[in-house]
């Protein structure tokens, strides 16, 4: 039986895979089977790390807010600030509070003083 040549469709598919893996090193950018495995692995990692990134940023914001709040008062901390924000029904999320803490500490002190009273 004579060998049939595959058409251009499979070659197009492999070329697309190679373009995705062109930045990889070694066999990961040259061998089709390994390219497919690496592409799956890369996409899984990127999906997982998008969730992890959200977690990491939230931790960073909380740390920044807590550090600035503790500088001024010894008995005052992040937990009490957030509790008072919820009691007063102020719509300031952690990202905004962290930006205020970095750029304008006096503003954060004023906000926290108003909440406590």
RAZIHU-V490592 format. One record per residue. N is the residue number from 1. RES is the residue in one letter. PSI is psi in whole degrees, -180 to 180 (999 if undefined). Layout:
n=N res=RES psi=PSI
n=N res=RES psi=PSI
//
This chain:
n=1 res=X psi=135
n=2 res=X psi=153
n=3 res=X psi=131
n=4 res=X psi=136
n=5 res=X psi=136
n=6 res=X psi=154
n=7 res=X psi=-167
n=8 res=X psi=-13
n=9 res=X psi=-45
n=10 res=X psi=-38
n=11 res=X psi=-39
n=12 res=X psi=-42
n=13 res=X psi=-45
n=14 res=X psi=-36
n=15 res=X psi=-39
n=16 res=X psi=-42
n=17 res=X psi=-42
n=18 res=X psi=-35
n=19 res=X psi=-36
n=20 res=X psi=-40
n=21 res=X psi=14
n=22 res=X psi=-23
n=23 res=X psi=-6
n=24 res=X psi=165
n=25 res=X psi=148
n=26 res=X psi=-143
n=27 res=X psi=-20
n=28 res=X psi=-18
n=29 res=X psi=-2
n=30 res=X psi=-33
n=31 res=X psi=128
n=32 res=X psi=-47
n=33 res=X psi=-41
n=34 res=X psi=-35
n=35 res=X psi=-44
n=36 res=X psi=-45
n=37 res=X psi=-43
n=38 res=X psi=-34
n=39 res=X psi=-44
n=40 res=X psi=-45
n=41 res=X psi=-41
n=42 res=X psi=-42
n=43 res=X psi=-37
n=44 res=X psi=-44
n=45 res=X psi=-42
n=46 res=X psi=-37
n=47 res=X psi=-44
n=48 res=X psi=-42
n=49 res=X psi=-18
n=50 res=X psi=-41
n=51 res=X psi=-41
n=52 res=X psi=-35
n=53 res=X psi=-41
n=54 res=X psi=-43
n=55 res=X psi=-46
n=56 res=X psi=-41
n=57 res=X psi=-41
n=58 res=X psi=-42
n=59 res=X psi=-41
n=60 res=X psi=-45
n=61 res=X psi=-44
n=62 res=X psi=-42
n=63 res=X psi=-43
n=64 res=X psi=-45
n=65 res=X psi=-47
n=66 res=X psi=-41
n=67 res=X psi=-44
n=68 res=X psi=-40
n=69 res=X psi=-41
n=70 res=X psi=-22
n=71 res=X psi=-41
n=72 res=X psi=-44
n=73 res=X psi=144
n=74 res=X psi=-38
n=75 res=X psi=-2
n=76 res=X psi=137
n=77 res=X psi=-178
n=78 res=X psi=-44
n=79 res=X psi=-45
n=80 res=X psi=-39
n=81 res=X psi=-49
n=82 res=X psi=-40
n=83 res=X psi=-45
n=84 res=X psi=-34
n=85 res=X psi=-43
n=86 res=X psi=-38
n=87 res=X psi=-41
n=88 res=X psi=-6
n=89 res=X psi=43
n=90 res=X psi=134
n=91 res=X psi=71
n=92 res=X psi=116
n=93 res=X psi=174
n=94 res=X psi=-33
n=95 res=X psi=-45
n=96 res=X psi=-42
n=97 res=X psi=-39
n=98 res=X psi=-39
n=99 res=X psi=-42
n=100 res=X psi=-40
n=101 res=X psi=-38
n=102 res=X psi=-49
n=103 res=X psi=-36
n=104 res=X psi=88
n=105 res=X psi=-36
n=106 res=X psi=-36
n=107 res=X psi=-42
n=108 res=X psi=-39
n=109 res=X psi=-40
n=110 res=X psi=-42
n=111 res=X psi=-46
n=112 res=X psi=-35
n=113 res=X psi=-40
n=114 res=X psi=-36
n=115 res=X psi=-42
n=116 res=X psi=-39
n=117 res=X psi=999
//
